[in-house]
Amino acid sequence: MEAYLDNSATTRCYEAVKDIVVKTMMEDYGNPSAMHLKGVQAEDYVKEAARKIAKTLKVQEKDIYFTSGGTESDNWALIGTAMANQRKGKHIVTTVFEHAAVSAPVEWLEEQGFEITRIPVDEQGNLSLDELSAAIREDTILVSAMYVNNELGSLLPVEEVGGLIKEKNPETLFHVDAIQAYGKYRIYPKKMKIDLLSVSSHKIHGPKGVGFLYIGDKVKIHPLILGGGQQKGMRSGTDNVPGIAGMGEAAKIIYEHLDENTAHMRELKEYFAGELEKLENVAINGPEPSKGAPHILNVSFPGVRSEVLLHALEDKGIYVSAGSACSSHKRTGSASLGAIGLSPERKESAVRFSFSEFTSREELDYTLESLRSLLPMLRRYARK
């Protein structure tokens, strides 16, 4: 049997997504910038994807900009707004808890002379709203925070944070990294006071190599990629029509079945967490299973290094992640696990299980059965 429990790393494409990707590669393969019919047909796919995505967010199509994925969207949101607004101020607020696609550009901006305030989190991964409020100043141009933490599933109370930011300084922009949240929650930027929203396609059963950035109509932002002037001059380069069309279709499908899918994932997560807690020497990290995101569960198995357990499970056809799987095989210390104050032993033995609508109870039972047999053996070896 195979159990794929690494859906926060990537997801299996929907059949309908595969079909539209193949169609735009093999039949409607024109360049959307071309003036002839083949180009116009390709451009229609891009417009239709923007329409489908905008509908899920209750925003206008013109505010959706296509990118190469979540990392580009985050980089553009941070660097593009910092460069465009630096005359107003050079202060940016973020958290200690961000994905590298946010923390790395923030570090780069710090090197360029921007002042960064990083807000801490508690042992559940919750942000202190009082500290956030206190950090926002007259010269704060941007606050950037993730909706759902990719390693722990901790949640940001986005609407509350958006209101707090605008109350403190109406000029401060609010960027939300929604890469683990889009397709799991209903996100309405206007209502939640979100100015910029980053999303990645391959986390929602769409193709890899494509994402989008929602940019509110009053946001001042510079382009990062210059060239042929596509997307109103804001993001040059030939539009990735198969990727964009596939992502639009994935967004439509995932939001049509949102409530039943999130209920399914939540039920599986709570069942799995309950069964894991019956095993000896197992600790759940971050929020209580009933409180975090429906699809992410981070668990430590003290006495067994996470890489060792990952490969032992892999031998049985079970696929999980040791920390975040987005760092090109590098295994650096987890910023998220460090931020919530886990002991070195808990950090070194942490494994992330992440679910999707395709995950079954059978996969979880098979994983539990495998853990029951593997853990005692691996701990015996570790002690030698």
N, C-alpha and C positions, 0 to 999 in steps of 0.2 A: 504493500500500500504506500501511497505518497501523501504527505500532509504539508501543504504550503502555508506556512504561518509567518510570512514575511511581507505582508501586504502594505506595510508602511514604507518598504523599500521600493516596491513596484507591484502593479496589479496585472492580472490577465485581461487582455482586451475583450470588450464585448464583441459578439459575432457581427452585429450591425456596424460597429466601428471598423472591423477588419474589412468588411465589404466596401465601405465608402472610401477607405484608404486605397484599396486595390483599384477601384473604379477611377479614382483621381490620378492614379499612377499609369493605368493602362488605357483608359479611354479619354477622360476629360483632363488631359495632361498639359494643357496650355499654360503659358506664363501669364499670370493675372494682370501684369503690367502691359501686355501686348494689346494692340487696338483692334485686332481682328476677332472674329466670332469665337475661336478657340480660347482666346484670352478672356473674353467677356464671360464665357461659360465657367472658366476657372475662377474668375473674380466673384461670380455668383456664389460659389461654395464658401468663399471667405466671408462675404456679406451675410450669408445664411448662418454661418457659425457664430459670428458676432451677435446676430439676432437671438439665436438660441441661448447663448451665454448671458447676454444682457437681460433676457427674460427671467433667468434664475436669480439674478441679483436685483431685479426691478430698477435697472439703470438704462441709460441710452446706449445704443450700439456704438455711437461715435466715441464713447469713453473706454472702449475695450481695445487694447493694443496687444498684438500677438508677438510673442518672444520665443526664444529657443528653450524655455523651461523656467522652473522656479528660481534657479540661481541667477539667471539674467534678470528676471523680474525684480528680485530683491536688490541686486546690484544697481539696477536702473532707478528704482524707487529711492534708494539711499543716496547714491552719488549724484544722480540727476537733480534731485531736489536740493541737496546740499549746495551744489554749484550754482543753481539758479537763485537761491535765496540767501546767499552768504552775506549780502549787504544788510539784510535785516538782523542777522545774528549768526553766530557760529557755534551754537550750543545744541547738542543732540542728546536725547534721552533714549536709552534702550534697557534691556535687562541682562542679567548674568547668564541667561537661560536660552540664548538664541542658537539657531542652526548656524553653521559656518557661513552659509550664503548671506547671512546678515552680519554676524560678528566679524568676519574678515573684511568686508568693505568698511565697516565702522572703524576697525583698527587702521585701515588705510586712510580714512578721513582724519583720524586722530593725528597721523603722521603729517597730514597736510595742514595742520594747525587748528582743526575743529576741536572743541571741548566736548568730551563725552561723559555723561553720567550713566552708570549702570546700576539699575535697581535690583536688590537681592530678592530671593524667594525663600519661603519657609520649607520645612521638610516634606510637605505635600506638593511643593512646586507652585504655591500660590504667591502672587505678587502683593506686596504691601501697597494698597492704594494711597495711604497717607504719605508714604515715602515718595510715591510717584507724583502726587499733587505738590509736595514740597519741592520737588526737583524742577518743576516747570517754571521758567522765568520769562522775563520780557524778551530776552534774546534767544529763547528756545524755538528753533525753526522746525524741528521734527521729533516726533516720538515714534519709535518702531518696536513692535512686539509681536510675538507669534500667538495665534489664536489657540492652537493645540500643540503642545510640545511633542516633538517627533519621537522622543525616547521614552517619555513617561506618560504621555496622554493628559498631562495637566492642562486645565482650561483657563483662558483669560476671560474675565467678564467684560467682553468687548464693548457692549453698549454702555456699560457703566464707565469704563475707561474713556471712551469717546466723549461722553458727556462731561466728564471731569476735566479732560484736556481743554475742551472748547470753553468751559466755564472759567478756567484759569487763564487761558490765553487763546482767544478766538483765531489768532493768526498762526498758531502752531499746527503743523500738518500731522496727521495720524496715519502711519503706515502699518498695515496688518499683513503678516506672513500667514496666509490661510492655506498653505500647501497641504497640511494634514487635516484641515477643517472643511474645506470646500467639498461638497458631496456627502458630508456627514451632518452638517447644520445648515439651516436657512440663514443666509447672510445677506443683509440689506444695508449696503454702505450708507445710503442717505439717512436712514433711520438711526444707524449706529455711529454716525459722524465719522465714518472712515473716508479718508481722502485718497488713499492708495491701497490696493489689495493685490497680493501676488498669489498666483495659482499655477500648479503644474498638472499637465494632462495625464501623465502615466500613473498618478496616484488615484485616478478616478476611472480606471478601465479604458483609458485612451492611449494613443501612441506615445512613445518616448520622443524627446527632442523638441517638445513644443509646450508652451504655456501661455499665460497672458498676464498683463498688468492692467487693472482698472485704475484709471486716473480721473479723478473728479474734475469737472469742467473749470473750476476756479484755481486749480493747482498749477503753480509755476514750476516747470521741470525742463531740464535740458536733455536733448537726446544723447545717448552714449554711442550709438552706431551711426556713422555718417556714410553717405553714398548716394544711391539713386533716388532718394527722397520718397520711398514708399511709406505708407501709413502716415500721410500728411507731413512727411519730412521728419517724423518723430522716431522712426525705427527703420532704417534703410536695409535693403537686402531683399531678394526675391522672396515673396511670401511662400512659406512651406505649406502649399495647398493640401496635400494628403494629411499632414499632421493637424493642420487647423480644422479641416473638415471632420477628421476623426475625433478631435477634442470637442467640437461642437455637438456631435452626435452623442458622445459619452456624457457630456453635461446634461443634455436633454433626457437621456435614459436614467441617469442616476437620480435626478430630481423628480422624475415621474414616480419612483418607487422609494423615495427617501425614508418615509416613516417606517414602512415594514422592514426595510433593510437595516436601519439603525437599531430597531427593536430586536431583530435577529442577532446582530453582532453583540449587542448589550447582553442578551440572554446567554449567548455562548461564552462571553467574557466572564460573566458572574459565575456561571457553572464551572468553567475552567479554573478560575481563581479559588473557588470553594474546594474543588478537588485537590488542587496543589497544596492548599493549606493543611490538608490531612497528611501530607508527606512530612518526613522528618527533616528538620533544619532547612526550611524554605521561608523566604521573606519577600513579601510584595513591596515594591518600591513606588513612591509617589502617591497619588491620590487613591482613596478607597475605590475598589472596582466599580462600585455603583455610582461614583461621582466623576471620574475622569471621562475622557472621550470613549465612545463605545467600542473602539477597534484596537486599542493599544493596552498591553499589559506588560509591565516590566517586573521581572522576578529575579531575585538572587538565590543561588544555590551554594552557600558557603562551603568551602572545602573542594570545590571543583571550578577551575578557571573557565571563564565563559567560552573561550576558543575551543577548549577541549570538549566541552559539552556540545558546542555547535557542531563539531566534526563527528562526534559520536552519534548525534541525532541524524546528521546528514547521511551517515552510513545506513541508517534505517529508512531513508527517504523522507525525512522530516526537515523542513527548512525554516530556520529562525535567524535572528540577528543578534550579534554580540555588540551592543551599542547601536549607533546609527549606521546604516549600510550605504550612506551616500558619500563616503570618504575614500573612494578608490583604493580599497584593500588596506588602507593605513589603519592601524589600531592605536590611536592616541587616546589619552585619558578622556573620558566623557565629561564635557563641560556641564551637562545637565545633572549627571549623577553627583559630580563634585559640588554643584550649586545647592543641592538639597542636603549636603553634609553627610553623605554616606561614608561609612568606614572603608578603608582600602579593601578589606576582604569582601564587603558587599559589592563594591564597585567592580572588583576583578572577577566576580562570579555572576554578574548581571546579564540576563538574556531578555531580549524583547520578543514577545509573541504578538503578532498583529493580524487582524482578521479582516475578511471582506464578506460581501453578500454570498460569495461562493463557498465560504468555509462551512464545513459540516460538523455535526456532533461526532460522527465516526472518526474524523481526522483528530479531534481533540482526545477521544477515548484511546485511539492508537498512540498518540503522543504521551498520554498519562501512563499507559501500560509500559511504554518504552522507558520513560523516566523512572518508574518504579524498579525496573531491572537494572538500568544503567547507573543510577546515582550511588548505590552502595558500593558497586564495583569500582567506579571512578574515584570515590573517596578513599577506598582502600589503597589504590595505586598512588594517589596523591600523598598519602601519609608515609609511604616508603622512602 
